[in-house]
Amino acid sequence: MNRWCVRLVLIAFCVLAFPCTSPAPLVYRPGEGWVYEPVGGGKWVRTRARDQLEVAQTAFDQKDVSTAFKAAHRTVKVWPLSDYAPKAQYLLGRCYEERRLDERAFREYQKLLEKYPKIDNYQEVLTRQYEIANRFLAGQWFRLWGYIPFFPSMDRTVGMYEKLIKNGPYSEVAARAQMNIGGARENQVSFFNRVDPFREAVKAYETAADRYRENKAIAAEALFKAGRAYYKQARKAEYDQSVAGQAIATFSDFMGLYPGDSRAPEAQRMIGELKTEQARGSFEIARFYEKKGRWDGALVYYNEAYLKERSRNGRRHGPHKNNMRLLSLSFVAALALGFFGCAGYRLGPANPELTRGKTIQVNFFENKTLEPRLAEALNHALRKDLQQDGTYKLNTRGEGDLIVDGAILKYERQGVSFQPNDILTVRDYQVTLTVKLTATERSTGKVVLDREVTGRTTVRVGSDLPSAERQALPLLADNLARNATTLLVEGSW
C-alpha cells in the first residue's frame, strides 16, 4: 500500500514539475454551439456579418470548402436577419454540393427559398434543386444520417420535385419537374408499393398536360406518356381490360389534338396492340366462364372478343382465322345458351344496318353549369365507352359519319341518407348529371338523335364534400357515358 502511495506522489510531482501547453480544439460559442478548431484555426472568425461573409466567399472561391462552410454557417447563425444571411445560406448549399452531399444541399436551398423568398437568384436556386433531383432520378443513392449510402428512392425523389414545383409552379423548370414525377413513378417497383406506380404516373402526366397546356410541347409529351403508362399497365392486366380502354382513349385524344406529332404513328401502333389485348382479355374471360358452365357470361364475352377482333382487323382483310374461331365459339355458346333457356343476348351490333362501317365524331361538350371539369370528364368517358363497344369507329381526324354534340344542362345533388344520430346532416348524396345529346348524320345533315340523357352516382360526404364530389366525378361520367353509348348503338331513333 505504501509503495502505491509513493508511486502516485512521484507521478504527480513529474506532471507538475514539467508543465506543457494543452490545446482545446473543441470551442463553444453562444448561438453557434460546439465547433472543432485545430490550433491556430480560428483565424476565419470575424465580428461583423459582412466580414464573415467575405471570408466564406473567398474560401469557397479558393476551393477551401471546410472554411467556407464554417464561415457561412456562422453568418447564418449569428446574423440571421442581416442582409448577408441569404448569400451565406446559398453558400451552405454550394458547399454541400461540392462535398457530394446532394440531399443536404437540397435542404439548404429549400431553407433559402422559404426564409428569403426575395433573393435575386431565385431561379438559379430552383435550377440547382432541379439538377439535384435529376441526379436522384437517374439512380443516385440517398444516404442514411447524411453519410451512409442507402439505395435509391423514387418516393423521396418525387418529394423533391413536389417541393420544387411548390416553390415555383410556373418557373422555367416546373413543367419538366412535373413530367419527371411521372418518370419517377414509372421507375418504381410495384411489389413494394400499395398503389400501382403506373396509375400514379398517369396522374402526374395528366397534371402536367392540364397545368401546362399552353406549352404545346409539354402538353403533347404529357398526354402521350400518360397513354403509354396506361399501355404498360394494360399489358400486365388479364381480366381487367378497362385500363386498355383508358389507354386507347388517351392515345385517341393525343392524335386528335396533335395530329402532326412525330409520335402519332407509335400511338396508332399501340392502339392496335391494345385492341388485340382487349380481345384477348375478353376471350380469356369467356373461356373462364365456359369452364365454369356459365354459358350466358361466356356468350357475352365471346361476342365482345369477336367484335373487338373484327374492328381491329377490318373487313378489307377478309375472314381472319381468329375471327372464325371466335365466331365458332360464340355460335356454340349461343346454342348452349338456348338449351339452357337464357334469352335476351345477341351477337354483333344491336342495329347493324344503321351502324355498319360508320365512324363517329364526338365534339367537346358545352358546360352550362357552374361545376368545373364536367365536360373534360364526360368527353373522356364517352370516347372510352365508344372505343370499348366497338360498334362505331371513333374518328379522331377530320369528320365522322355521325357527329355527336352535347350540352351539360344540370348538375344536381339530393340527400338520400342521413347521419344516424343527426337527421339534419346528410351522409350520402345522389348526384345527377343531365346532358342534351344530339347526333347528326354528316352526309344528309339529318338529326337522328336529340334527347336528354341522365347519369347518376352516390357520394359519401365524409369530412369534405367538394373532395368527395371530385372523386365521384369519373363514376358519374362513366354512368352517363354508358347510357349515351347505349342510345347511339341501339339506333332506335
Secondary structure, 3 states (H helix, E strand, C coil): CHHHHHHHHHHHHHHHHCCCCCCCCEEEECCCEEEECCCCCHHHCCCCHHHHHHHHHHHHHCCCHHHHHHHHHHHHHHCCCCCCHHHHHHHHHHHHHHCCCHHHHHHHHHHHHHHCCCCCCHHHHHHHHHHHHHHHHCCCCCEECCCEECCCCHHHHHHHHHHHHHHCCCCCCHHHHHHHHHHHHHHCCHHHCCCCHHHHHHHHHHHHHHHCCCCHHHHHHHHHHHHHHHHHHHHHCCCCCHHHHHHHHHHHHHHHHCCCCCCHHHHHHHHHHHHHHHHHHHHHHHHHHHHCCCHHHHHHHHHHHHHHHHHHHCHHHCCCHHHHHHHHHHHHHHHHHHHCCCCCCCCCCCCHHHHCCCEEEECCCEECCCCCCHHHHHHHHHHHHHHHHCCCEECCCCCCCEEEEEEEEEEEEEEEEEECCEEEEEEEEEEEEEEEEEEEECCCCCEEEEEEEEEEEEEECCCCHHHHHHHHHHHHHHHHHHHHHHHHHHCCC
